[in-house]
Amino acid sequence: RFFSEEAIWTRLGAGGGDVAGTVLYEAFGDYLDLYLDVLGRALDDSPQTVAGDDSVPQDPGVVEGRAGAIGDYLAYRSANDPARPMLQRLYGEEFAERLIAEVLFPANVFAAPDHA
């Protein structure tokens, strides 16, 4: 649901370092260039304010839709984090769960800051 069909997935066998340093590195460069191009076009088309520039009007529907999609993604990743077992073994269950919920995939990322 949250992953692009264009994502690069690979497993390197013996001699994988040679592949990683050549073919995979070039593919990653092409992927990064494309990602930055798409990101740049998305920012150009975005009705949200950028870096506090209030001269660009915000479209509440677009902002809410993006926030909802990002929130759904964060909830999915928090519930399905493949690093959870490793983090629990290294740091204990309580710390690992706090790290996942509060740092890696915070559910309240769009909440207003508490300036009390």
ZALOTI-103727 format. One record per residue: x, y, z of N, C-alpha, C in turn; chain; residue number from 0; residue in three letters. Coordinates in steps of 0.001 Angstrom, whole numbers, plus 500000, padded with zeros to 6 digits. Atoms other than C-alpha are relative to their C-alpha. Layout:
N
+--------+--------+--------+--------+--------+--------+--------+--------+--------+--------+-----+---------+
!   n.xx !   n.yy !   n.zz !  ca.xx !  ca.yy !  ca.zz !   c.xx !   c.yy !   c.zz ! cadena ! num ! residuo !
+--------+--------+--------+--------+--------+--------+--------+--------+--------+--------+-----+---------+
!      X !      Y !      Z !      X !      Y !      Z !      X !      Y !      Z !      A ! NUM !     ALA !
...
+--------+--------+--------+--------+--------+--------+--------+--------+--------+--------+-----+---------+
//
This chain:
116
+--------+--------+--------+--------+--------+--------+--------+--------+--------+--------+-----+---------+
!   n.xx !   n.yy !   n.zz !  ca.xx !  ca.yy !  ca.zz !   c.xx !   c.yy !   c.zz ! cadena ! num ! residuo !
+--------+--------+--------+--------+--------+--------+--------+--------+--------+--------+-----+---------+
! 500808 ! 498806 ! 500000 ! 500000 ! 500000 ! 500000 ! 500854 ! 501262 ! 500000 !      A !   0 !     ARG !
! 499204 ! 498782 ! 499867 ! 502771 ! 502458 ! 500839 ! 501294 ! 499980 ! 499204 !      A !   1 !     PHE !
! 498724 ! 500103 ! 500663 ! 505559 ! 501304 ! 498581 ! 499849 ! 500121 ! 498493 !      A !   2 !     PHE !
! 500013 ! 499770 ! 501430 ! 506295 ! 502390 ! 495037 ! 500383 ! 498731 ! 499251 !      A !   3 !     SER !
! 499629 ! 501118 ! 500872 ! 506416 ! 499794 ! 492288 ! 501380 ! 500234 ! 499396 !      A !   4 !     GLU !
! 498698 ! 499658 ! 500558 ! 509573 ! 501617 ! 491174 ! 501120 ! 499902 ! 501025 !      A !   5 !     GLU !
! 498976 ! 500105 ! 498956 ! 511424 ! 501015 ! 494462 ! 501033 ! 498943 ! 499611 !      A !   6 !     ALA !
! 498917 ! 500931 ! 500289 ! 514760 ! 499274 ! 494213 ! 500160 ! 499061 ! 501190 !      A !   7 !     ILE !
! 499817 ! 501030 ! 498967 ! 514964 ! 496000 ! 496167 ! 501067 ! 499050 ! 499508 !      A !   8 !     TRP !
! 498958 ! 500926 ! 500428 ! 517992 ! 493775 ! 496098 ! 500579 ! 499237 ! 501185 !      A !   9 !     THR !
! 499194 ! 500769 ! 499059 ! 519917 ! 491077 ! 497942 ! 501304 ! 499694 ! 499302 !      A !  10 !     ARG !
! 498701 ! 500234 ! 500593 ! 523601 ! 490813 ! 497330 ! 500581 ! 498707 ! 500528 !      A !  11 !     LEU !
! 499368 ! 501259 ! 499615 ! 525256 ! 487411 ! 497345 ! 501503 ! 500194 ! 500090 !      A !  12 !     GLY !
! 498546 ! 499937 ! 500005 ! 528945 ! 486614 ! 497220 ! 500461 ! 500965 ! 498918 !      A !  13 !     ALA !
! 499520 ! 499002 ! 500959 ! 530855 ! 489376 ! 495486 ! 499057 ! 501174 ! 499871 !      A !  14 !     GLY !
! 500989 ! 498922 ! 500058 ! 528005 ! 491773 ! 496242 ! 500605 ! 501376 ! 500086 !      A !  15 !     GLY !
! 499344 ! 498702 ! 499898 ! 530434 ! 494558 ! 497043 ! 500332 ! 500589 ! 498647 !      A !  16 !     GLY !
! 499689 ! 499528 ! 501349 ! 531444 ! 494745 ! 493399 ! 498759 ! 500578 ! 499332 !      A !  17 !     ASP !
! 501257 ! 499543 ! 500584 ! 527822 ! 495098 ! 492312 ! 499549 ! 501295 ! 500678 !      A !  18 !     VAL !
! 500436 ! 498813 ! 499259 ! 527062 ! 497634 ! 495060 ! 500802 ! 501222 ! 499600 !      A !  19 !     ALA !
! 499151 ! 498867 ! 500339 ! 529995 ! 499802 ! 494043 ! 499869 ! 500466 ! 498565 !      A !  20 !     GLY !
! 500114 ! 499621 ! 501413 ! 529067 ! 499892 ! 490367 ! 498543 ! 500126 ! 499581 !      A !  21 !     THR !
! 501350 ! 500005 ! 500562 ! 525651 ! 498899 ! 489056 ! 498980 ! 500576 ! 500980 !      A !  22 !     VAL !
! 500972 ! 499535 ! 499016 ! 523685 ! 499470 ! 492260 ! 500187 ! 501478 ! 500311 !      A !  23 !     LEU !
! 499723 ! 498587 ! 499728 ! 525392 ! 502806 ! 492922 ! 499457 ! 500882 ! 498877 !      A !  24 !     TYR !
! 500524 ! 499238 ! 501144 ! 524534 ! 504035 ! 489421 ! 498471 ! 500023 ! 500018 !      A !  25 !     GLU !
! 501468 ! 500057 ! 499935 ! 520917 ! 502861 ! 489800 ! 499484 ! 500901 ! 501121 !      A !  26 !     ALA !
! 500401 ! 499127 ! 498897 ! 520678 ! 504627 ! 493160 ! 500109 ! 501465 ! 499600 !      A !  27 !     PHE !
! 499842 ! 498620 ! 500470 ! 522010 ! 507835 ! 491581 ! 498856 ! 500412 ! 499082 !      A !  28 !     GLY !
! 501124 ! 499714 ! 500901 ! 519373 ! 507657 ! 488839 ! 498696 ! 500144 ! 500788 !      A !  29 !     ASP !
! 501206 ! 499961 ! 499166 ! 516655 ! 506947 ! 491433 ! 499955 ! 501289 ! 500810 !      A !  30 !     TYR !
! 499946 ! 498770 ! 499209 ! 517792 ! 509857 ! 493626 ! 499730 ! 501225 ! 499134 !      A !  31 !     LEU !
! 500258 ! 498875 ! 500910 ! 517843 ! 512253 ! 490663 ! 498518 ! 500104 ! 499662 !      A !  32 !     ASP !
! 501423 ! 500010 ! 500309 ! 514306 ! 511216 ! 489720 ! 499177 ! 500445 ! 501213 !      A !  33 !     LEU !
! 500713 ! 499626 ! 498770 ! 513116 ! 511509 ! 493345 ! 500091 ! 501506 ! 500234 !      A !  34 !     TYR !
! 499832 ! 498562 ! 499772 ! 514560 ! 515024 ! 493675 ! 499238 ! 500819 ! 498965 !      A !  35 !     LEU !
! 500773 ! 499322 ! 501037 ! 512967 ! 516035 ! 490372 ! 498503 ! 499988 ! 500336 !      A !  36 !     ASP !
! 501414 ! 500119 ! 499637 ! 509539 ! 514732 ! 491454 ! 499691 ! 500857 ! 501228 !      A !  37 !     VAL !
! 500189 ! 499192 ! 498795 ! 509928 ! 516374 ! 494875 ! 499977 ! 501486 ! 499653 !      A !  38 !     LEU !
! 499961 ! 498599 ! 500408 ! 510843 ! 519684 ! 493276 ! 498725 ! 500429 ! 499295 !      A !  39 !     GLY !
! 501255 ! 499677 ! 500684 ! 507802 ! 519578 ! 490999 ! 498830 ! 500022 ! 500976 !      A !  40 !     ARG !
! 501078 ! 500024 ! 499005 ! 505556 ! 518676 ! 493947 ! 500024 ! 501269 ! 500834 !      A !  41 !     ALA !
! 499903 ! 498768 ! 499213 ! 506859 ! 521631 ! 495944 ! 499563 ! 501207 ! 499180 !      A !  42 !     LEU !
! 500424 ! 498903 ! 500868 ! 506332 ! 523938 ! 492947 ! 498482 ! 500066 ! 499888 !      A !  43 !     ASP !
! 501446 ! 500065 ! 500144 ! 502703 ! 522784 ! 492717 ! 499262 ! 500107 ! 501330 !      A !  44 !     ASP !
! 500618 ! 500059 ! 498678 ! 502079 ! 522842 ! 496464 ! 499376 ! 501329 ! 500388 !      A !  45 !     SER !
! 500627 ! 498766 ! 499525 ! 499574 ! 525383 ! 497807 ! 500369 ! 500305 ! 501446 !      A !  46 !     PRO !
! 499606 ! 499758 ! 498623 ! 501097 ! 525038 ! 501283 ! 501041 ! 501108 ! 500066 !      A !  47 !     GLN !
! 498932 ! 499030 ! 499831 ! 503308 ! 527757 ! 502656 ! 501309 ! 499245 ! 500158 !      A !  48 !     THR !
! 498683 ! 500598 ! 499915 ! 506995 ! 527017 ! 502442 ! 500859 ! 500868 ! 500904 !      A !  49 !     VAL !
! 499100 ! 499324 ! 499066 ! 509348 ! 527953 ! 505288 ! 499353 ! 501265 ! 500578 !      A !  50 !     ALA !
! 500676 ! 498889 ! 499337 ! 506758 ! 530257 ! 506864 ! 499580 ! 501124 ! 499078 !      A !  51 !     GLY !
! 500387 ! 498964 ! 500948 ! 506019 ! 532221 ! 503686 ! 498483 ! 500074 ! 499931 !      A !  52 !     ASP !
! 501451 ! 499879 ! 499934 ! 502460 ! 533395 ! 504381 ! 499388 ! 500599 ! 498736 !      A !  53 !     ASP !
! 500541 ! 499429 ! 501224 ! 502142 ! 534929 ! 500919 ! 499395 ! 498934 ! 499099 !      A !  54 !     SER !
! 500560 ! 501100 ! 500786 ! 501285 ! 531505 ! 499487 ! 498797 ! 499458 ! 500760 !      A !  55 !     VAL !
! 501178 ! 500477 ! 499271 ! 497706 ! 530573 ! 500406 ! 500020 ! 498496 ! 500211 !      A !  56 !     PRO !
! 500102 ! 501428 ! 499706 ! 497056 ! 527219 ! 502036 ! 498618 ! 499504 ! 499595 !      A !  57 !     GLN !
! 501249 ! 500668 ! 500304 ! 494377 ! 524868 ! 500773 ! 499777 ! 498968 ! 501095 !      A !  58 !     ASP !
! 500176 ! 500911 ! 498863 ! 493048 ! 523177 ! 503940 ! 499702 ! 498564 ! 499584 !      A !  59 !     PRO !
! 500312 ! 501354 ! 500445 ! 491722 ! 520175 ! 501996 ! 501246 ! 499240 ! 499582 !      A !  60 !     GLY !
! 498758 ! 500632 ! 500439 ! 495103 ! 519460 ! 500434 ! 500880 ! 499703 ! 501204 !      A !  61 !     VAL !
! 499167 ! 500177 ! 498806 ! 496928 ! 519948 ! 503727 ! 499466 ! 498847 ! 500845 !      A !  62 !     VAL !
! 500605 ! 501085 ! 499212 ! 494480 ! 517670 ! 505577 ! 500195 ! 498648 ! 499328 !      A !  63 !     GLU !
! 499819 ! 501255 ! 500726 ! 494696 ! 515015 ! 502869 ! 501417 ! 499474 ! 500116 !      A !  64 !     GLY !
! 498600 ! 500421 ! 499874 ! 498482 ! 514965 ! 502970 ! 500301 ! 499573 ! 501431 !      A !  65 !     ARG !
! 499767 ! 500341 ! 498593 ! 498526 ! 514963 ! 506765 ! 499381 ! 498642 ! 500324 !      A !  66 !     ALA !
! 500648 ! 501291 ! 499765 ! 496076 ! 512057 ! 506800 ! 500777 ! 498849 ! 499399 !      A !  67 !     GLY !
! 499220 ! 501055 ! 500658 ! 498136 ! 510052 ! 504328 ! 501306 ! 499745 ! 500740 !      A !  68 !     ALA !
! 498757 ! 500166 ! 499244 ! 501339 ! 510689 ! 506260 ! 499714 ! 499336 ! 501339 !      A !  69 !     ILE !
! 500380 ! 500626 ! 498741 ! 499581 ! 509787 ! 509516 ! 499713 ! 498517 ! 499830 !      A !  70 !     GLY !
! 500269 ! 501419 ! 500280 ! 498335 ! 506519 ! 507979 ! 501305 ! 499229 ! 499802 !      A !  71 !     ASP !
! 498715 ! 500651 ! 500234 ! 501852 ! 505713 ! 506810 ! 500757 ! 499800 ! 501313 !      A !  72 !     TYR !
! 499284 ! 500101 ! 498726 ! 503370 ! 506462 ! 510235 ! 499383 ! 498934 ! 500899 !      A !  73 !     LEU !
! 500671 ! 501025 ! 499186 ! 500759 ! 504283 ! 511969 ! 500340 ! 498601 ! 499474 !      A !  74 !     ALA !
! 499655 ! 501289 ! 500601 ! 501445 ! 501429 ! 509528 ! 501431 ! 499615 ! 500353 !      A !  75 !     TYR !
! 498589 ! 500296 ! 499722 ! 505216 ! 501679 ! 509967 ! 500215 ! 499725 ! 501484 !      A !  76 !     ARG !
! 499864 ! 500215 ! 498557 ! 504899 ! 501928 ! 513751 ! 499539 ! 498597 ! 500383 !      A !  77 !     SER !
! 500541 ! 501324 ! 499681 ! 502796 ! 498765 ! 513887 ! 500791 ! 498873 ! 499343 !      A !  78 !     ALA !
! 499333 ! 501047 ! 500773 ! 504921 ! 496876 ! 511357 ! 501505 ! 500219 ! 499847 !      A !  79 !     ASN !
! 498575 ! 499708 ! 500112 ! 508465 ! 498061 ! 512035 ! 500827 ! 498713 ! 500067 !      A !  80 !     ASP !
! 499229 ! 501242 ! 499984 ! 510776 ! 495204 ! 511040 ! 501195 ! 500043 ! 500954 !      A !  81 !     PRO !
! 498869 ! 499890 ! 499071 ! 513484 ! 496528 ! 513377 ! 499580 ! 499794 ! 501454 !      A !  82 !     ALA !
! 500494 ! 500126 ! 498621 ! 511279 ! 496081 ! 516474 ! 500709 ! 498888 ! 500787 !      A !  83 !     ARG !
! 499338 ! 501055 ! 499218 ! 512734 ! 492669 ! 517532 ! 501460 ! 500331 ! 500326 !      A !  84 !     PRO !
! 498610 ! 499646 ! 499763 ! 516297 ! 493918 ! 517129 ! 500108 ! 501092 ! 501065 !      A !  85 !     MET !
! 499983 ! 498916 ! 499013 ! 515582 ! 497136 ! 519068 ! 499642 ! 499494 ! 501392 !      A !  86 !     LEU !
! 500385 ! 500557 ! 498705 ! 513873 ! 495166 ! 521833 ! 501150 ! 499201 ! 500615 !      A !  87 !     GLN !
! 498860 ! 500766 ! 499469 ! 516860 ! 492838 ! 522162 ! 501121 ! 500926 ! 500458 !      A !  88 !     ARG !
! 498898 ! 499099 ! 499670 ! 519339 ! 495720 ! 522200 ! 499689 ! 500912 ! 501185 !      A !  89 !     LEU !
! 500309 ! 498951 ! 499036 ! 517490 ! 498196 ! 524419 ! 498872 ! 499663 ! 500967 !      A !  90 !     TYR !
! 501132 ! 500361 ! 499163 ! 514609 ! 496366 ! 526071 ! 498693 ! 500441 ! 499359 !      A !  91 !     GLY !
! 501295 ! 499771 ! 500639 ! 510937 ! 496359 ! 525166 ! 499472 ! 501411 ! 500227 !      A !  92 !     GLU !
! 500575 ! 498680 ! 499692 ! 509894 ! 499579 ! 526926 ! 500690 ! 501105 ! 499200 !      A !  93 !     GLU !
! 499277 ! 498962 ! 500740 ! 512637 ! 501736 ! 525388 ! 499744 ! 499872 ! 498501 !      A !  94 !     PHE !
! 500216 ! 500221 ! 501433 ! 512187 ! 500163 ! 521937 ! 498630 ! 500517 ! 499568 !      A !  95 !     ALA !
! 501350 ! 499547 ! 500356 ! 508449 ! 500847 ! 521937 ! 499897 ! 501527 ! 500057 !      A !  96 !     GLU !
! 499995 ! 498525 ! 499934 ! 508988 ! 504469 ! 523041 ! 500751 ! 500588 ! 498812 !      A !  97 !     ARG !
! 499218 ! 499529 ! 501139 ! 511644 ! 504934 ! 520354 ! 499180 ! 499931 ! 498718 !      A !  98 !     LEU !
! 500820 ! 500174 ! 501203 ! 509335 ! 503576 ! 517650 ! 498841 ! 500998 ! 499986 !      A !  99 !     ILE !
! 501207 ! 499168 ! 499942 ! 506272 ! 505542 ! 518822 ! 500290 ! 501500 ! 500069 !      A ! 100 !     ALA !
! 499759 ! 498575 ! 499765 ! 507901 ! 508848 ! 519759 ! 501058 ! 500624 ! 499104 !      A ! 101 !     GLU !
! 498905 ! 499453 ! 500806 ! 510942 ! 509192 ! 517512 ! 499907 ! 499569 ! 498541 !      A ! 102 !     VAL !
! 499957 ! 500500 ! 501377 ! 510844 ! 506949 ! 514458 ! 498711 ! 500269 ! 499228 !      A ! 103 !     LEU !
! 501296 ! 499863 ! 500687 ! 507123 ! 507059 ! 513621 ! 498981 ! 500660 ! 500922 !      A ! 104 !     PHE !
! 500894 ! 499345 ! 499038 ! 505418 ! 509641 ! 515861 ! 498602 ! 500236 ! 499426 !      A ! 105 !     PRO !
! 501388 ! 499842 ! 500448 ! 501628 ! 509606 ! 515572 ! 499553 ! 501452 ! 500076 !      A ! 106 !     ALA !
! 500445 ! 498619 ! 499795 ! 501339 ! 513218 ! 516717 ! 500868 ! 501007 ! 499248 !      A ! 107 !     ASN !
! 499093 ! 499140 ! 500745 ! 503665 ! 514695 ! 514098 ! 499323 ! 501299 ! 499534 !      A ! 108 !     VAL !
! 500705 ! 498804 ! 500458 ! 500964 ! 517181 ! 513031 ! 499305 ! 500742 ! 501132 !      A ! 109 !     PHE !
! 500613 ! 499315 ! 498865 ! 499876 ! 518186 ! 516520 ! 500664 ! 501357 ! 500208 !      A ! 110 !     ALA !
! 499447 ! 498678 ! 499707 ! 500322 ! 521809 ! 517515 ! 501025 ! 499887 ! 501120 !      A ! 111 !     ALA !
! 498998 ! 500095 ! 498931 ! 503458 ! 522335 ! 519612 ! 499455 ! 500516 ! 501319 !      A ! 112 !     PRO !
! 500414 ! 499596 ! 498659 ! 502936 ! 522631 ! 523348 ! 501011 ! 500988 ! 500535 !      A ! 113 !     ASP !
! 499096 ! 498944 ! 499537 ! 504451 ! 525942 ! 524442 ! 499697 ! 500398 ! 501425 !      A ! 114 !     HIS !
! 500360 ! 499677 ! 498618 ! 503333 ! 525736 ! 528075 ! 501204 ! 500275 ! 500837 !      A ! 115 !     ALA !
+--------+--------+--------+--------+--------+--------+--------+--------+--------+--------+-----+---------+
//
